[in-house]
Amino acid sequence: MDEVRHCRINRPALLAVAVTLASVSAGLQADEQQIRLPTINVVGQDETGVARQPGSVTVIDKEQLEILQPRSTEDALRRVPGIAIKGEEETAVVVNIGVRGLPADSTKTLILEDGVPVAPGLFVGNGRYFNPRIQRIESIEVLKGAASLRYGPSTIGGVINYITKTPEEGAALSVRTGSWNTREATLEVGGASPSKDAVFGAVITKAESDGFMDKGYDMTDIMLKSGLAIGNDQWLGIKFTDYRNDANISYRGLLLADYEAGADYNPAPDDYLLTGRRGLDLNHEWDINQNLRLNTLVYWSETFRDYWRYGINEQDPVTADGRWNYRNGPGTRFKRNSDGTFTEEAFDLAGYNRQFDRVGIETRLFVTHNSFGIQNEAEIGVRYLTEEMQDQSIEATRLKDRTGTIARDRVDTAESFAVFVQNRFMITDALAVTPGVRVEMYEQERKDLRKDNGSNTADTKNTEVLPGVGATWQLSPAAQLFGGVYKAFSPAENGVALDSLTDQELEAERSTNIEIGVRGGLGAFHYEAAAFQMDFTNQIVTGNSNPLLSQTNAGKTLHQGLELAAGYMLNNGFYVDGNLTYIPTSEYRSGTDKGNRIVYSPEVLANLALGYSTGSLKTELSANYTGSQYASSDNRKEISGTGADGLGGIWGGEIDAYTTLSLNAQYQVGAQLTLSGSVKNLTDERYISGLRQGIYVGPERSFDIGLRYQF
């Protein structure tokens, strides 16, 4: 039996980081005045942050998150125009976000936390397997259009940036309980040094649940955050995170007959997705002078994803009652041979285990100058990033030990260098034009440790030049016109680009994006409207959406649509807030699927919220509508599988539209105590949230109650 490299994080690193943070925060005590912590914001914290962006912007602030009471970041993002969620379970252990008609595989939109990429692999792949916990998030920035050019890679759909909580004085305890035996507790502590030049804070969450459809989880999330002033013009921020989640979830969904009969059991009760991530971010800000500011961000992370699952009996895949026929324990499962016969195998359990290591450094210089006789703001950025993924599959015989024979043993690596420059020309007080260019150079390598050294490696390299230009024009105090055009790309991950240890000569996904819109407000009314187009020269379709195109450029695709968001605050305490996304065109323009609609691309998305606030009480009733969508590129109507016996492989078909309602309330009992409650899926709508190896069911009606006490 070969030795198994367990995908686990080096625990001594935790002690080293804890000692470092302890030394920084030694002698801290609560103080009302806190220094600023350097951070990367894609929009900005001042009042002009949105108005400076030549693209559409949505910011979900702290107050909105408090009334939403989301269970996950995806739950919060449902309120953002243009975003579609393909949920797999209620807390979004893995992430499935689609933007403006892009497939909900989260590979074409850059997701950040405090400016740091959160996907385990931007180039080596598998970006879905870490999703920040909502308990540590204070606000969310969503940026689309030409302003996305400042970041990369994978900004075709834009940038989502989660801003974590800033240390505050004292301590607070939040607890929440609800449906499916859910229990959650979050402790927040913070303080400042007597000299007021250092702050420290921690957010610690423990959550357990039996989960909807018995898809339970046991999650721990720790965030330590510290900052200190270095003289009068420099600041250093340190953030350490440690996350672990053992989730009883799988790729397997319900069979069609079971779904139609209202079944609510876990179709893979012995499958587990074990995930964890540890990260360290160092953020330095230096105000060199009134015209120069330098931000430098260094980040490190290691992530593991161990997926232990049982194979189905392919000879007899369905039991007498219609459920999947698993071999849940020592015994046999069957392998289908090429001649149609079956061979017994001694392995019941398989582990698909991956560990990711990443180190990155990014620095940005901000310069204000008066060249050409006008006011200018320039930004110059450089980023270096290295990634590695260890990928093993293990054939095991017992769930308890989770050890066995290595069947696959690969190492994927990627090294990338990017440079970016833009200049904002303020031509008049009302008109600003911002041209820019980004260059991404990257090299990928795959090594198969099971093969001879002479034939076990393949590599490929690419360079992308991405120009763009955006503009803002203040038409009146109540209306600002914005727009831009830019090129964006998303790299082909190692597993596709270097499949079979051969350079597949796949070009990166490239898109020319155009956007024009108007935003503003007058009194209690605010709005934003935008028209957009994403024109792909080649979109890579992976096996999750079409198995027949798993290693090819799918060809030209086109996305065109409109977004409208508006809100109004009434004088009597009521407010209304809503948005509508209409994407009439989202289609393949070449290949066998020419003319068909892109998978997981609803034509209509809509949100509407009615809220009421008076004194200590805040309430909100909200509705989310997701239009019908296709789960396979052939756009077939009927729901069915395409694997062995039509059961075990990727499923496709048309998913019906659905609407869910939520009712949330928050009551401030006193200065220290806040009570909250929510009902999700108020009407108990039964709907399909996605298809893969079966049917994923959207969560049923559920209840949560909670309290927060500020010490």
Secondary structure in CASP SS format (residue, H / E / C, confidence):
PFRMAT SS
TARGET T0000
AUTHOR 0000-0000-0000
METHOD secondary structure of the structure
MODEL  1
M C 1.00
D C 1.00
E C 1.00
V C 1.00
R C 1.00
H C 1.00
C C 1.00
R C 1.00
I C 1.00
N C 1.00
R C 1.00
P H 1.00
A H 1.00
L H 1.00
L H 1.00
A H 1.00
V H 1.00
A H 1.00
V H 1.00
T H 1.00
L H 1.00
A H 1.00
S H 1.00
V H 1.00
S C 1.00
A C 1.00
G C 1.00
L C 1.00
Q E 1.00
A C 1.00
D C 1.00
E C 1.00
Q C 1.00
Q C 1.00
I C 1.00
R C 1.00
L C 1.00
P C 1.00
T C 1.00
I C 1.00
N C 1.00
V C 1.00
V C 1.00
G C 1.00
Q C 1.00
D C 1.00
E C 1.00
T C 1.00
G C 1.00
V C 1.00
A C 1.00
R C 1.00
Q C 1.00
P C 1.00
G C 1.00
S C 1.00
V E 1.00
T E 1.00
V E 1.00
I E 1.00
D C 1.00
K H 1.00
E H 1.00
Q H 1.00
L H 1.00
E H 1.00
I H 1.00
L H 1.00
Q C 1.00
P C 1.00
R C 1.00
S C 1.00
T H 1.00
E H 1.00
D H 1.00
A H 1.00
L H 1.00
R C 1.00
R C 1.00
V C 1.00
P C 1.00
G C 1.00
I E 1.00
A E 1.00
I E 1.00
K C 1.00
G C 1.00
E C 1.00
E C 1.00
E C 1.00
T C 1.00
A C 1.00
V C 1.00
V C 1.00
V C 1.00
N C 1.00
I E 1.00
G E 1.00
V E 1.00
R C 1.00
G C 1.00
L C 1.00
P C 1.00
A C 1.00
D C 1.00
S C 1.00
T C 1.00
K C 1.00
T C 1.00
L E 1.00
I E 1.00
L E 1.00
E E 1.00
D C 1.00
G C 1.00
V E 1.00
P E 1.00
V C 1.00
A C 1.00
P C 1.00
G C 1.00
L C 1.00
F C 1.00
V C 1.00
G C 1.00
N C 1.00
G C 1.00
R C 1.00
Y C 1.00
F C 1.00
N C 1.00
P C 1.00
R C 1.00
I H 1.00
Q H 1.00
R H 1.00
I E 1.00
E E 1.00
S E 1.00
I E 1.00
E E 1.00
V E 1.00
L E 1.00
K C 1.00
G C 1.00
A H 1.00
A H 1.00
S H 1.00
L H 1.00
R H 1.00
Y C 1.00
G C 1.00
P C 1.00
S C 1.00
T C 1.00
I C 1.00
G C 1.00
G C 1.00
V E 1.00
I E 1.00
N E 1.00
Y E 1.00
I E 1.00
T E 1.00
K C 1.00
T C 1.00
P C 1.00
E C 1.00
E C 1.00
G E 1.00
A E 1.00
A E 1.00
L E 1.00
S E 1.00
V E 1.00
R E 1.00
T E 1.00
G E 1.00
S H 1.00
W H 1.00
N H 1.00
T E 1.00
R E 1.00
E E 1.00
A E 1.00
T E 1.00
L E 1.00
E E 1.00
V E 1.00
G E 1.00
G E 1.00
A E 1.00
S C 1.00
P C 1.00
S C 1.00
K C 1.00
D C 1.00
A E 1.00
V E 1.00
F E 1.00
G E 1.00
A E 1.00
V E 1.00
I E 1.00
T E 1.00
K E 1.00
A E 1.00
E E 1.00
S E 1.00
D C 1.00
G C 1.00
F H 1.00
M H 1.00
D H 1.00
K C 1.00
G C 1.00
Y E 1.00
D E 1.00
M E 1.00
T E 1.00
D E 1.00
I E 1.00
M E 1.00
L E 1.00
K E 1.00
S E 1.00
G E 1.00
L E 1.00
A E 1.00
I E 1.00
G C 1.00
N C 1.00
D C 1.00
Q E 1.00
W E 1.00
L E 1.00
G E 1.00
I E 1.00
K E 1.00
F E 1.00
T E 1.00
D E 1.00
Y E 1.00
R E 1.00
N E 1.00
D E 1.00
A E 1.00
N C 1.00
I C 1.00
S C 1.00
Y C 1.00
R E 1.00
G C 1.00
L E 1.00
L C 1.00
L H 1.00
A H 1.00
D H 1.00
Y H 1.00
E H 1.00
A C 1.00
G C 1.00
A C 1.00
D C 1.00
Y C 1.00
N C 1.00
P C 1.00
A C 1.00
P C 1.00
D C 1.00
D C 1.00
Y E 1.00
L E 1.00
L E 1.00
T E 1.00
G E 1.00
R E 1.00
R E 1.00
G E 1.00
L E 1.00
D E 1.00
L E 1.00
N E 1.00
H E 1.00
E E 1.00
W E 1.00
D E 1.00
I E 1.00
N E 1.00
Q C 1.00
N C 1.00
L E 1.00
R E 1.00
L E 1.00
N E 1.00
T E 1.00
L E 1.00
V E 1.00
Y E 1.00
W E 1.00
S E 1.00
E E 1.00
T E 1.00
F E 1.00
R E 1.00
D E 1.00
Y E 1.00
W E 1.00
R E 1.00
Y E 1.00
G C 1.00
I E 1.00
N C 1.00
E C 1.00
Q C 1.00
D C 1.00
P C 1.00
V E 1.00
T C 1.00
A C 1.00
D C 1.00
G C 1.00
R C 1.00
W E 1.00
N C 1.00
Y E 1.00
R C 1.00
N C 1.00
G C 1.00
P C 1.00
G C 1.00
T C 1.00
R E 1.00
F E 1.00
K E 1.00
R E 1.00
N C 1.00
S C 1.00
D C 1.00
G C 1.00
T C 1.00
F E 1.00
T E 1.00
E E 1.00
E E 1.00
A C 1.00
F C 1.00
D C 1.00
L E 1.00
A E 1.00
G E 1.00
Y E 1.00
N E 1.00
R E 1.00
Q E 1.00
F E 1.00
D E 1.00
R E 1.00
V E 1.00
G E 1.00
I E 1.00
E E 1.00
T E 1.00
R E 1.00
L E 1.00
F E 1.00
V E 1.00
T E 1.00
H E 1.00
N C 1.00
S H 1.00
F H 1.00
G H 1.00
I C 1.00
Q E 1.00
N E 1.00
E E 1.00
A E 1.00
E E 1.00
I E 1.00
G E 1.00
V E 1.00
R E 1.00
Y E 1.00
L E 1.00
T E 1.00
E E 1.00
E E 1.00
M E 1.00
Q E 1.00
D E 1.00
Q E 1.00
S E 1.00
I E 1.00
E E 1.00
A E 1.00
T C 1.00
R C 1.00
L C 1.00
K C 1.00
D C 1.00
R C 1.00
T C 1.00
G E 1.00
T E 1.00
I E 1.00
A E 1.00
R E 1.00
D E 1.00
R E 1.00
V E 1.00
D E 1.00
T E 1.00
A E 1.00
E E 1.00
S E 1.00
F E 1.00
A E 1.00
V E 1.00
F E 1.00
V E 1.00
Q E 1.00
N E 1.00
R E 1.00
F E 1.00
M E 1.00
I C 1.00
T C 1.00
D C 1.00
A C 1.00
L E 1.00
A E 1.00
V E 1.00
T E 1.00
P E 1.00
G E 1.00
V E 1.00
R E 1.00
V E 1.00
E E 1.00
M E 1.00
Y E 1.00
E E 1.00
Q E 1.00
E E 1.00
R E 1.00
K E 1.00
D E 1.00
L C 1.00
R C 1.00
K C 1.00
D C 1.00
N H 1.00
G H 1.00
S H 1.00
N C 1.00
T E 1.00
A E 1.00
D E 1.00
T E 1.00
K E 1.00
N E 1.00
T E 1.00
E E 1.00
V E 1.00
L E 1.00
P E 1.00
G E 1.00
V E 1.00
G E 1.00
A E 1.00
T E 1.00
W E 1.00
Q E 1.00
L E 1.00
S E 1.00
P C 1.00
A C 1.00
A E 1.00
Q E 1.00
L E 1.00
F E 1.00
G E 1.00
G E 1.00
V E 1.00
Y E 1.00
K E 1.00
A E 1.00
F E 1.00
S E 1.00
P C 1.00
A C 1.00
E C 1.00
N H 1.00
G H 1.00
V H 1.00
A H 1.00
L C 1.00
D H 1.00
S H 1.00
L H 1.00
T C 1.00
D C 1.00
Q C 1.00
E C 1.00
L C 1.00
E C 1.00
A C 1.00
E E 1.00
R E 1.00
S E 1.00
T E 1.00
N E 1.00
I E 1.00
E E 1.00
I E 1.00
G E 1.00
V E 1.00
R E 1.00
G E 1.00
G E 1.00
L E 1.00
G C 1.00
A C 1.00
F E 1.00
H E 1.00
Y E 1.00
E E 1.00
A E 1.00
A E 1.00
A E 1.00
F E 1.00
Q E 1.00
M E 1.00
D E 1.00
F E 1.00
T E 1.00
N E 1.00
Q C 1.00
I E 1.00
V C 1.00
T C 1.00
G C 1.00
N C 1.00
S C 1.00
N C 1.00
P H 1.00
L H 1.00
L H 1.00
S C 1.00
Q C 1.00
T C 1.00
N E 1.00
A C 1.00
G C 1.00
K C 1.00
T E 1.00
L E 1.00
H E 1.00
Q E 1.00
G E 1.00
L E 1.00
E E 1.00
L E 1.00
A E 1.00
A E 1.00
G E 1.00
Y E 1.00
M E 1.00
L C 1.00
N C 1.00
N C 1.00
G C 1.00
F E 1.00
Y E 1.00
V E 1.00
D E 1.00
G E 1.00
N E 1.00
L E 1.00
T E 1.00
Y E 1.00
I E 1.00
P E 1.00
T E 1.00
S E 1.00
E E 1.00
Y E 1.00
R C 1.00
S C 1.00
G C 1.00
T C 1.00
D C 1.00
K C 1.00
G C 1.00
N C 1.00
R E 1.00
I C 1.00
V C 1.00
Y C 1.00
S C 1.00
P C 1.00
E C 1.00
V E 1.00
L E 1.00
A E 1.00
N E 1.00
L E 1.00
A E 1.00
L E 1.00
G E 1.00
Y E 1.00
S E 1.00
T E 1.00
G C 1.00
S C 1.00
L E 1.00
K E 1.00
T E 1.00
E E 1.00
L E 1.00
S E 1.00
A E 1.00
N E 1.00
Y E 1.00
T E 1.00
G C 1.00
S C 1.00
Q E 1.00
Y E 1.00
A C 1.00
S C 1.00
S C 1.00
D C 1.00
N C 1.00
R C 1.00
K C 1.00
E C 1.00
I C 1.00
S E 1.00
G E 1.00
T C 1.00
G C 1.00
A H 1.00
D H 1.00
G H 1.00
L C 1.00
G C 1.00
G C 1.00
I C 1.00
W E 1.00
G E 1.00
G C 1.00
E E 1.00
I E 1.00
D C 1.00
A C 1.00
Y E 1.00
T E 1.00
T E 1.00
L E 1.00
S E 1.00
L E 1.00
N E 1.00
A E 1.00
Q E 1.00
Y E 1.00
Q E 1.00
V C 1.00
G C 1.00
A C 1.00
Q C 1.00
L E 1.00
T E 1.00
L E 1.00
S E 1.00
G E 1.00
S E 1.00
V E 1.00
K E 1.00
N C 1.00
L C 1.00
T C 1.00
D C 1.00
E C 1.00
R C 1.00
Y C 1.00
I E 1.00
S E 1.00
G E 1.00
L E 1.00
R C 1.00
Q E 1.00
G C 1.00
I E 1.00
Y E 1.00
V E 1.00
G C 1.00
P C 1.00
E C 1.00
R C 1.00
S E 1.00
F E 1.00
D E 1.00
I E 1.00
G E 1.00
L E 1.00
R E 1.00
Y E 1.00
Q E 1.00
F C 1.00
END
